[in-house]
Amino acid sequence: PHACGCALKNARKGLIWTRRRRLRPMRRQLLALTTLAARALQPPRTRARHTRHFSVSGRIYEGDGPTIELFTKEGCTLCDAAKAVLDALRNDAPHSLVAVDITDQDKKQLWDRYKYDIPVLAIDGVYWTKHRV
């Protein structure tokens, strides 16, 4: 190193002088304190990433025959695909389709059971299948 604290480094096309910067101990402590203070002022993280929740619970369509419950949540693309398959079968095998949002406040047991398994289908309240139709 040079007397001023810079160092000579080899580059592909010649030599480059770079200057090393060192934080003094007092500056390092001040930086640590301001970082801790900034973190303390941030709101605490919650389990839910989104603050807004729109429930997708409700009857999708009615028909004769059994009632199929689709356990789902907002933004579930696999659930949308299952819903499309069931809608295509509606004329050949009449049924009613009801969406049950597992993220609703009163569905905590369903969330704990099916959070990694949606879409889940139940026929007349009895478990039928999950992941696909």
DSSP file (Angstrom, degrees, kcal/mol; ACC not computed):
  #  RESIDUE AA STRUCTURE BP1 BP2  ACC     N-H-->O    O-->H-N    N-H-->O    O-->H-N    TCO  KAPPA ALPHA  PHI   PSI    X-CA   Y-CA   Z-CA
    1    1 A P              0   0    0      0, 0.0     6,-0.2     0, 0.0     2,-0.1   0.000 360.0 360.0 360.0 149.0    0.0    0.0    0.0
    2    2 A H    >   -     0   0    0      4,-2.7     3,-1.4     1,-0.1     0, 0.0  -0.295 360.0-101.1 -77.6 167.1    1.0    3.6   -0.7
    3    3 A A  T 3  S+     0   0    0      1,-0.3    -1,-0.1     2,-0.1     0, 0.0   0.793 121.2  55.8 -63.4 -29.5    1.4    6.1    2.1
    4    4 A C  T 3  S-     0   0    0      2,-0.1    -1,-0.3     1,-0.0     3,-0.1   0.500 122.1-102.3 -85.0  -2.1   -2.0    7.6    1.5
    5    5 A G  S <  S+     0   0    0     -3,-1.4    15,-1.2     1,-0.3     2,-0.2   0.449  80.0 128.0  99.4   1.2   -3.8    4.3    1.9
    6    6 A C  E     -A   19   0A   0     13,-0.2    -4,-2.7    11,-0.0     2,-0.4  -0.526  45.0-145.1 -89.4 160.8   -4.4    3.5   -1.7
    7    7 A A  E     -A   18   0A   0     11,-2.9    11,-2.6    -6,-0.2     2,-0.6  -0.939  11.2-125.7-128.0 147.9   -3.4    0.2   -3.3
    8    8 A L  E     -A   17   0A   0     -2,-0.4     2,-0.4     9,-0.2     9,-0.2  -0.831  32.1-174.5 -94.1 122.5   -2.2   -0.7   -6.8
    9    9 A K  E     -A   16   0A   0      7,-2.8     7,-2.7    -2,-0.6     2,-0.3  -0.904  24.0-120.3-119.2 146.5   -4.3   -3.4   -8.5
   10   10 A N  E     -A   15   0A   0     -2,-0.4     2,-0.2     5,-0.2     5,-0.2  -0.663  31.5-175.6 -81.8 136.8   -3.8   -5.2  -11.8
   11   11 A A  E >   -A   14   0A   0      3,-2.6     3,-0.8    -2,-0.3     5,-0.0  -0.710  42.1 -97.8-119.6 175.4   -6.5   -4.8  -14.4
   12   12 A R  T 3  S+     0   0    0      1,-0.3     2,-0.2    -2,-0.2     3,-0.1   0.893 120.7  31.1 -62.9 -38.5   -6.8   -6.4  -17.7
   13   13 A K  T 3  S-     0   0    0      1,-0.1    -1,-0.3    -3,-0.0     2,-0.3  -0.483 129.0 -46.4-121.2  62.4   -5.5   -3.4  -19.5
   14   14 A G  E <  S-A   11   0A   0     -3,-0.8    -3,-2.6    -2,-0.2     2,-0.3  -0.703  81.2 -41.9 117.5-166.1   -3.0   -1.8  -17.2
   15   15 A L  E     -A   10   0A   0     -2,-0.3     2,-0.4    -5,-0.2    -5,-0.2  -0.818  43.6-160.4-108.6 143.9   -2.8   -0.8  -13.6
   16   16 A I  E     -A    9   0A   0     -7,-2.7    -7,-2.8    -2,-0.3     2,-0.5  -0.979  10.5-142.7-126.5 135.0   -5.5    0.9  -11.5
   17   17 A W  E     -A    8   0A   0     -2,-0.4     2,-0.4    -9,-0.2    -9,-0.2  -0.841  22.3-175.3 -94.1 128.2   -5.1    2.8   -8.3
   18   18 A T  E     -A    7   0A   0    -11,-2.6   -11,-2.9    -2,-0.5     2,-0.5  -0.933  17.8-136.1-122.3 149.6   -7.8    2.3   -5.7
   19   19 A R  E     -A    6   0A   0     -2,-0.4     2,-0.4   -13,-0.3   -13,-0.2  -0.901  14.0-140.8-107.8 128.9   -8.3    4.0   -2.4
   20   20 A R        -     0   0    0    -15,-1.2     2,-0.5    -2,-0.5    -2,-0.0  -0.700  12.6-156.0 -87.4 135.8   -9.3    2.1    0.7
   21   21 A R        -     0   0    0     -2,-0.4     2,-0.4     2,-0.0   -16,-0.0  -0.955   7.4-167.4-114.5 129.0  -11.7    3.7    3.0
   22   22 A R        -     0   0    0     -2,-0.5     2,-0.4     0, 0.0    -2,-0.0  -0.942  17.6-132.0-115.9 135.0  -11.8    2.6    6.6
   23   23 A L        -     0   0    0     -2,-0.4    -2,-0.0     2,-0.0     0, 0.0  -0.687  24.5-126.8 -82.2 133.6  -14.5    3.5    9.1
   24   24 A R     >  -     0   0    0     -2,-0.4     4,-2.2     1,-0.1     3,-0.3  -0.451  26.8-107.7 -73.6 154.8  -13.3    4.9   12.3
   25   25 A P  H  > S+     0   0    0      0, 0.0     4,-2.0     0, 0.0     5,-0.2   0.848 118.7  52.5 -54.9 -38.0  -14.6    3.1   15.4
   26   26 A M  H  > S+     0   0    0      1,-0.2     4,-2.1     2,-0.2     5,-0.1   0.905 110.0  47.6 -66.7 -40.9  -16.9    6.0   16.4
   27   27 A R  H  > S+     0   0    0     -3,-0.3     4,-2.5     2,-0.2    -1,-0.2   0.884 109.6  54.2 -66.3 -37.9  -18.5    6.1   12.9
   28   28 A R  H  X S+     0   0    0     -4,-2.2     4,-2.0     1,-0.2    -2,-0.2   0.902 109.7  46.9 -62.6 -42.0  -19.0    2.4   13.0
   29   29 A Q  H  X S+     0   0    0     -4,-2.0     4,-2.3     2,-0.2    -1,-0.2   0.899 111.5  51.0 -66.6 -41.0  -20.8    2.6   16.3
   30   30 A L  H  X S+     0   0    0     -4,-2.1     4,-2.4     1,-0.2    -2,-0.2   0.901 109.7  50.4 -63.7 -41.0  -23.0    5.5   15.1
   31   31 A L  H  X S+     0   0    0     -4,-2.5     4,-2.0     1,-0.2    -1,-0.2   0.906 110.5  49.7 -63.2 -42.0  -23.9    3.5   12.0
   32   32 A A  H  X S+     0   0    0     -4,-2.0     4,-2.1     1,-0.2    -2,-0.2   0.902 111.3  49.1 -64.4 -41.0  -24.9    0.5   14.1
   33   33 A L  H  X S+     0   0    0     -4,-2.3     4,-2.4     2,-0.2    -2,-0.2   0.908 110.9  48.5 -66.2 -42.7  -27.1    2.7   16.4
   34   34 A T  H  X S+     0   0    0     -4,-2.4     4,-2.2     2,-0.2    -1,-0.2   0.873 110.9  51.9 -67.2 -34.6  -28.9    4.4   13.5
   35   35 A T  H  X S+     0   0    0     -4,-2.0     4,-2.1     2,-0.2    -2,-0.2   0.923 111.2  46.7 -65.7 -43.8  -29.6    1.0   11.9
   36   36 A L  H  X S+     0   0    0     -4,-2.1     4,-2.0     1,-0.2    -2,-0.2   0.895 112.2  50.7 -63.5 -40.2  -31.0   -0.4   15.2
   37   37 A A  H  X S+     0   0    0     -4,-2.4     4,-1.3     1,-0.2    -2,-0.2   0.898 109.3  50.7 -65.2 -39.9  -33.1    2.7   15.6
   38   38 A A  H  X S+     0   0    0     -4,-2.2     4,-0.7     1,-0.2    -1,-0.2   0.899 110.9  48.7 -65.2 -39.6  -34.5    2.5   12.1
   39   39 A R  H >< S+     0   0    0     -4,-2.1     3,-0.7     1,-0.2    -1,-0.2   0.865 107.7  55.0 -67.4 -35.1  -35.4   -1.2   12.6
   40   40 A A  H 3< S+     0   0    0     -4,-2.0    -1,-0.2     1,-0.2    -2,-0.2   0.805 105.5  53.3 -68.2 -28.1  -37.2   -0.4   15.9
   41   41 A L  H 3< S+     0   0    0     -4,-1.3    -1,-0.2    -3,-0.2    -2,-0.2   0.636  88.7  97.0 -82.2 -14.1  -39.4    2.2   14.2
   42   42 A Q  S << S-     0   0    0     -4,-0.7     3,-0.1    -3,-0.7    -3,-0.0  -0.475  86.0-104.6 -74.8 146.4  -40.6   -0.2   11.5
   43   43 A P        -     0   0    0      0, 0.0    -1,-0.1     0, 0.0    -2,-0.1  -0.369  45.4 -94.6 -66.6 150.7  -43.9   -1.9   12.1
   44   44 A P        -     0   0    0      0, 0.0     2,-0.2     0, 0.0    -4,-0.0  -0.338  41.3-109.9 -66.4 147.3  -43.8   -5.5   13.3
   45   45 A R        -     0   0    0     -3,-0.1     2,-0.2     2,-0.0     4,-0.1  -0.558  34.4-156.4 -78.2 140.7  -44.0   -8.2   10.6
   46   46 A T        -     0   0    0      2,-0.3    -1,-0.0    -2,-0.2     0, 0.0  -0.621  28.8-107.9-110.9 172.4  -47.2  -10.2   10.5
   47   47 A R  S    S+     0   0    0     -2,-0.2     2,-0.4     2,-0.0    -1,-0.1   0.892 102.4  69.7 -67.1 -39.8  -48.0  -13.6    9.2
   48   48 A A        -     0   0    0      1,-0.1    -2,-0.3     3,-0.0     3,-0.0  -0.648  65.3-161.1 -83.9 133.2  -50.1  -12.2    6.3
   49   49 A R  S    S+     0   0    0     -2,-0.4     2,-0.4    -4,-0.1    -1,-0.1   0.808  77.4  59.7 -80.7 -30.5  -48.2  -10.4    3.6
   50   50 A H        -     0   0    0      1,-0.1    -1,-0.0     2,-0.0    -2,-0.0  -0.832  63.5-160.6-102.9 135.1  -51.2   -8.5    2.3
   51   51 A T  S    S+     0   0    0     -2,-0.4     2,-0.4     2,-0.0    -1,-0.1   0.788  77.5  69.5 -82.6 -26.9  -53.2   -6.2    4.5
   52   52 A R        -     0   0    0      2,-0.0     2,-0.4     0, 0.0    -2,-0.0  -0.770  64.4-173.9 -93.8 133.9  -56.2   -6.3    2.3
   53   53 A H        -     0   0    0     -2,-0.4     2,-0.6     2,-0.0    -2,-0.0  -0.988   9.2-167.0-131.5 125.9  -58.2   -9.6    2.1
   54   54 A F        -     0   0    0     -2,-0.4     2,-0.2    50,-0.0    20,-0.2  -0.953  21.9-134.3-111.3 120.1  -61.1  -10.2   -0.2
   55   55 A S        -     0   0    0     -2,-0.6    18,-0.1     1,-0.1    -2,-0.0  -0.499  14.6-167.6 -74.5 138.4  -63.1  -13.3    0.6
   56   56 A V        +     0   0    0     -2,-0.2    -1,-0.1    16,-0.1    43,-0.1   0.166  45.6 128.2-108.3  15.4  -63.9  -15.6   -2.3
   57   57 A S        +     0   0    0     43,-0.1    43,-0.2    44,-0.1     2,-0.2  -0.411  35.2  80.5 -70.4 146.6  -66.5  -17.6   -0.3
   58   58 A G  E    S-B   99   0B   0     41,-2.6    41,-3.1    -2,-0.1     2,-0.4  -0.709  82.2 -51.4 142.2 170.2  -69.9  -18.1   -1.7
   59   59 A R  E     -B   98   0B   0     39,-0.2    39,-0.2    -2,-0.2     3,-0.1  -0.588  37.7-173.8 -76.3 128.9  -72.0  -20.0   -4.2
   60   60 A I  E     -     0   0B   0     37,-2.7     2,-0.3     1,-0.4    38,-0.2   0.892  68.4 -21.0 -89.5 -48.9  -70.6  -20.1   -7.7
   61   61 A Y  E     -B   97   0B   0     36,-1.4    36,-2.3     2,-0.0    -1,-0.4  -0.981  60.8-131.7-155.9 159.8  -73.5  -21.8   -9.4
   62   62 A E        +     0   0    0     -2,-0.3     2,-0.3    34,-0.2    34,-0.2  -0.835  31.9 149.1-114.0 151.1  -76.5  -24.0   -8.5
   63   63 A G        -     0   0    0     -2,-0.3    33,-0.2     2,-0.1     2,-0.1  -0.961  47.4 -77.3-163.1 175.1  -77.7  -27.2  -10.0
   64   64 A D  S    S+     0   0    0     -2,-0.3    29,-0.0    31,-0.2     0, 0.0  -0.445  90.6  31.8 -77.4 157.7  -79.5  -30.4   -9.3
   65   65 A G  S    S-     0   0    0     30,-0.1    30,-0.2    -2,-0.1    -2,-0.1  -0.558 102.4  -1.8  96.7-159.6  -77.6  -33.2   -7.6
   66   66 A P        -     0   0    0      0, 0.0    30,-2.4     0, 0.0     2,-0.6  -0.171  63.6-120.5 -70.5 160.5  -74.7  -33.1   -5.0
   67   67 A T  E     -c   96   0B   0     28,-0.2    57,-3.2    30,-0.0     2,-0.5  -0.902  23.4-156.5-101.7 123.7  -73.1  -29.9   -3.7
   68   68 A I  E     -cD  97 123B   0     28,-3.5    30,-2.8    -2,-0.6     2,-0.5  -0.880   3.3-153.7-102.1 126.9  -69.4  -29.7   -4.3
   69   69 A E  E     -cD  98 122B   0     53,-3.1    53,-2.0    -2,-0.5     2,-0.7  -0.875   3.1-158.7-100.4 129.8  -67.3  -27.5   -2.0
   70   70 A L  E     -cD  99 121B   0     28,-3.1    30,-2.8    -2,-0.5     2,-0.6  -0.924   8.0-149.8-109.2 108.8  -64.1  -26.0   -3.4
   71   71 A F  E     +cD 100 120B   0     49,-3.0    49,-1.3    -2,-0.7     2,-0.2  -0.703  42.3 139.0 -79.9 120.6  -61.7  -25.0   -0.7
   72   72 A T  E     -c  101   0B   0     28,-2.5    30,-2.7    -2,-0.6    31,-0.4  -0.740  39.1-143.0-146.4-176.3  -59.8  -22.1   -2.2
   73   73 A K    >   -     0   0    0     -2,-0.2     3,-1.4    28,-0.2     6,-0.1  -0.953  44.9 -68.0-153.3 168.8  -58.3  -18.7   -1.5
   74   74 A E  T 3  S+     0   0    0     -2,-0.3     3,-0.1     1,-0.2   -19,-0.0  -0.366 116.8  14.6 -63.3 132.2  -57.9  -15.5   -3.5
   75   75 A G  T 3  S+     0   0    0      1,-0.2     2,-0.9    -2,-0.1    -1,-0.2   0.589  80.0 148.6  83.4  11.6  -55.5  -15.7   -6.4
   76   76 A C    <>  -     0   0    0     -3,-1.4     4,-1.5     1,-0.2    -1,-0.2  -0.701  24.4-174.7 -83.1 107.6  -55.3  -19.5   -6.6
   77   77 A T  H  > S+     0   0    0     -2,-0.9     4,-1.9     2,-0.2    -1,-0.2   0.837  83.6  55.3 -74.4 -32.2  -54.8  -20.4  -10.2
   78   78 A L  H  > S+     0   0    0      1,-0.2     4,-2.2     2,-0.2    -1,-0.2   0.876 106.9  52.1 -65.1 -35.2  -55.0  -24.1   -9.7
   79   79 A C  H  > S+     0   0    0      2,-0.2     4,-2.4     1,-0.2    -2,-0.2   0.881 106.8  52.8 -66.6 -37.5  -58.4  -23.5   -8.1
   80   80 A D  H  X S+     0   0    0     -4,-1.5     4,-1.9     2,-0.2    -2,-0.2   0.893 109.3  49.3 -63.9 -39.2  -59.5  -21.5  -11.1
   81   81 A A  H  X S+     0   0    0     -4,-1.9     4,-2.0     2,-0.2    -2,-0.2   0.910 111.3  48.6 -66.5 -41.9  -58.5  -24.5  -13.3
   82   82 A A  H  X S+     0   0    0     -4,-2.2     4,-2.4     1,-0.2    -2,-0.2   0.888 109.9  52.8 -63.5 -38.6  -60.5  -26.9  -11.1
   83   83 A K  H  X S+     0   0    0     -4,-2.4     4,-2.1     1,-0.2    -1,-0.2   0.888 108.1  50.7 -63.6 -39.4  -63.5  -24.5  -11.3
   84   84 A A  H  X S+     0   0    0     -4,-1.9     4,-1.9     2,-0.2    -2,-0.2   0.890 110.0  49.7 -66.4 -39.5  -63.3  -24.5  -15.1
   85   85 A V  H  X S+     0   0    0     -4,-2.0     4,-1.4     2,-0.2    -2,-0.2   0.927 112.5  47.0 -64.7 -44.5  -63.2  -28.3  -15.3
   86   86 A L  H  < S+     0   0    0     -4,-2.4     4,-0.4     1,-0.2    -2,-0.2   0.870 110.1  53.3 -65.9 -35.4  -66.2  -28.6  -12.9
   87   87 A D  H >< S+     0   0    0     -4,-2.1     3,-0.8     1,-0.2     4,-0.3   0.879 106.9  52.0 -66.0 -37.0  -68.1  -26.0  -14.9
   88   88 A A  H 3< S+     0   0    0     -4,-1.9     3,-0.4     1,-0.2     4,-0.3   0.808 110.6  48.9 -67.9 -28.9  -67.5  -28.0  -18.1
   89   89 A L  T 3X S+     0   0    0     -4,-1.4     4,-2.9     1,-0.2    -1,-0.2   0.478  83.6  97.0 -86.6  -2.5  -68.9  -31.1  -16.4
   90   90 A R  T <4 S+     0   0    0     -3,-0.8    -1,-0.2    -4,-0.4     5,-0.2   0.834  84.1  45.7 -60.6 -36.0  -72.0  -29.3  -15.2
   91   91 A N  T  4 S+     0   0    0     -3,-0.4    -1,-0.2    -4,-0.3    -2,-0.1   0.881 118.0  41.8 -75.7 -38.1  -74.3  -30.4  -18.0
   92   92 A D  T  4 S+     0   0    0     -4,-0.3    -2,-0.2     1,-0.3    -1,-0.1   0.870 131.1  23.0 -77.3 -37.5  -73.2  -34.1  -18.0
   93   93 A A  S  < S-     0   0    0     -4,-2.9    -1,-0.3     2,-0.0    -2,-0.1  -0.811  87.8-142.9-131.2  90.2  -73.1  -34.4  -14.2
   94   94 A P        +     0   0    0      0, 0.0     2,-0.3     0, 0.0    -3,-0.1  -0.243  38.1 142.0 -59.8 137.0  -75.4  -31.8  -12.6
   95   95 A H        -     0   0    0    -30,-0.2     2,-0.4    -5,-0.2   -28,-0.2  -0.972  46.5-113.1-162.4 166.0  -74.1  -30.4   -9.3
   96   96 A S  E     - c   0  67B   0    -30,-2.4   -28,-3.5    -2,-0.3     2,-0.5  -0.857  25.9-148.4-105.8 146.8  -73.8  -27.2   -7.3
   97   97 A L  E     -Bc  61  68B   0    -36,-2.3   -37,-2.7    -2,-0.4   -36,-1.4  -0.973  14.4-178.3-122.2 126.9  -70.5  -25.5   -6.7
   98   98 A V  E     -Bc  59  69B   0    -30,-2.8   -28,-3.1    -2,-0.5     2,-0.4  -0.987  17.8-142.8-123.8 128.6  -69.7  -23.6   -3.5
   99   99 A A  E     -Bc  58  70B   0    -41,-3.1   -41,-2.6    -2,-0.4     2,-0.5  -0.766  11.3-164.3 -90.5 134.5  -66.4  -21.8   -2.9
  100  100 A V  E     - c   0  71B   0    -30,-2.8   -28,-2.5    -2,-0.4     2,-0.6  -0.966  12.6-144.5-120.7 112.6  -65.0  -21.9    0.7
  101  101 A D  E >   - c   0  72B   0     -2,-0.5     3,-1.2   -30,-0.2   -28,-0.2  -0.667   6.5-162.5 -80.1 115.7  -62.2  -19.4    1.3
  102  102 A I  T 3  S+     0   0    0    -30,-2.7     9,-0.3    -2,-0.6    -1,-0.2   0.592  84.8  65.0 -76.4  -8.7  -59.8  -21.0    3.8
  103  103 A T  T 3  S+     0   0    0    -31,-0.4    -1,-0.2     7,-0.1   -30,-0.1   0.451  74.3 115.9 -92.4  -0.2  -58.3  -17.6    4.7
  104  104 A D  S X  S-     0   0    0     -3,-1.2     3,-1.6     1,-0.1     7,-0.2  -0.323  78.5-115.6 -64.3 153.0  -61.5  -16.3    6.2
  105  105 A Q  G >  S+     0   0    0      1,-0.3     3,-0.6     2,-0.1    -1,-0.1   0.846 114.6  49.6 -60.6 -36.0  -61.2  -15.5   10.0
  106  106 A D  G 3  S+     0   0    0      1,-0.2    -1,-0.3     2,-0.1     3,-0.2   0.414 100.3  67.3 -86.3   4.0  -63.7  -18.2   10.9
  107  107 A K  G <>  +     0   0    0     -3,-1.6     4,-2.2     1,-0.2    -1,-0.2  -0.131  55.7 129.5-113.1  35.9  -62.0  -20.9    8.8
  108  108 A K  H <> S+     0   0    0     -3,-0.6     4,-2.5     1,-0.2     5,-0.2   0.867  72.5  53.5 -60.9 -38.4  -58.8  -21.2   10.8
  109  109 A Q  H  > S+     0   0    0     -3,-0.2     4,-1.9     1,-0.2    -1,-0.2   0.901 109.3  48.5 -64.2 -39.9  -59.1  -25.0   11.1
  110  110 A L  H  > S+     0   0    0      2,-0.2     4,-3.1     1,-0.2    -2,-0.2   0.897 110.4  52.1 -66.1 -38.8  -59.4  -25.3    7.3
  111  111 A W  H  X S+     0   0    0     -4,-2.2     4,-1.6    -9,-0.3    -2,-0.2   0.938 110.4  47.8 -60.9 -47.0  -56.4  -23.0    6.9
  112  112 A D  H  < S+     0   0    0     -4,-2.5    -1,-0.2     1,-0.2    -2,-0.2   0.856 119.2  40.0 -63.1 -34.5  -54.3  -25.2    9.2
  113  113 A R  H  < S+     0   0    0     -4,-1.9    -2,-0.2    -5,-0.2    -1,-0.2   0.883 129.4  22.9 -82.0 -40.2  -55.4  -28.4    7.4
  114  114 A Y  H >X S+     0   0    0     -4,-3.1     3,-1.6    -5,-0.2     4,-0.9   0.259  78.6 113.9-117.1  11.6  -55.3  -27.3    3.7
  115  115 A K  T 3< S+     0   0    0     -4,-1.6    -1,-0.1     1,-0.3    -3,-0.1   0.790  93.0  33.2 -60.2 -27.2  -53.0  -24.3    3.4
  116  116 A Y  T 34 S+     0   0    0     -3,-0.2    -1,-0.3    -5,-0.1    -2,-0.1   0.372 117.2  57.0-104.3   4.0  -50.5  -26.3    1.3
  117  117 A D  T <4 S+     0   0    0     -3,-1.6    14,-0.8     3,-0.0    -2,-0.2   0.408  76.2 165.6-118.9   1.4  -53.1  -28.5   -0.5
  118  118 A I     <  +     0   0    0     -4,-0.9   -46,-0.1    12,-0.1   -40,-0.1  -0.365  51.2  59.9 -69.8 147.7  -55.6  -26.3   -2.3
  119  119 A P  S    S+     0   0    0      0, 0.0    12,-2.4     0, 0.0     2,-0.4   0.410  71.9 169.1 -78.1 141.1  -57.6  -26.9   -4.4
  120  120 A V  E     -DE  71 130B   0    -49,-1.3   -49,-3.0    10,-0.2     2,-0.4  -0.973  16.4-156.8-120.3 136.7  -59.5  -29.4   -2.2
  121  121 A L  E     -DE  70 129B   0      8,-3.2     7,-2.8    -2,-0.4     8,-1.4  -0.927   9.7-175.8-118.6 139.8  -62.9  -30.7   -3.1
  122  122 A A  E     -DE  69 127B   0    -53,-2.0   -53,-3.1    -2,-0.4     2,-0.6  -0.994  16.2-145.7-130.3 138.4  -65.6  -32.2   -0.9
  123  123 A I  E >  S-DE  68 126B   0      3,-2.5     3,-1.8    -2,-0.4   -55,-0.2  -0.928  83.7 -19.4-107.6 119.7  -68.9  -33.7   -2.1
  124  124 A D  T 3  S-     0   0    0    -57,-3.2    -1,-0.2    -2,-0.6   -56,-0.1   0.854 130.7 -49.7  50.3  40.9  -71.8  -33.0    0.3
  125  125 A G  T 3  S+     0   0    0    -58,-0.3     2,-0.5     1,-0.2    -1,-0.3   0.454 115.1 114.1  84.7   1.4  -69.3  -32.3    3.1
  126  126 A V  E <  S-E  123   0B   0     -3,-1.8    -3,-2.5     1,-0.0    -1,-0.2  -0.918  75.3-107.0-110.0 129.2  -67.2  -35.4    2.6
  127  127 A Y  E     +E  122   0B   0     -2,-0.5    -5,-0.3    -5,-0.3     3,-0.1  -0.207  44.2 166.2 -52.7 135.5  -63.6  -35.1    1.4
  128  128 A W  E     -     0   0B   0     -7,-2.8     2,-0.3     1,-0.4    -6,-0.2   0.725  51.5 -30.0-118.4 -58.9  -63.2  -36.2   -2.2
  129  129 A T  E     -E  121   0B   0     -8,-1.4    -8,-3.2     2,-0.0    -1,-0.4  -0.965  45.3-146.8-157.2 167.8  -59.8  -35.1   -3.7
  130  130 A K  E    S+E  120   0B   0     -2,-0.3     2,-1.2   -10,-0.2   -10,-0.2  -0.963  71.5  17.4-140.8 160.5  -57.1  -32.4   -3.6
  131  131 A H  S    S+     0   0    0    -12,-2.4     2,-0.3   -14,-0.8   -11,-0.1  -0.112 120.4  21.7  73.9 -35.7  -54.7  -30.8   -6.1
  132  132 A R              0   0    0     -2,-1.2   -11,-0.1   -13,-0.1    -2,-0.1  -0.983 360.0 360.0-155.3 164.9  -56.6  -31.9   -9.2
  133  133 A V              0   0    0     -2,-0.3    -1,-0.1    -4,-0.1    -2,-0.1   0.394 360.0 360.0-105.8 360.0  -60.0  -32.9  -10.5
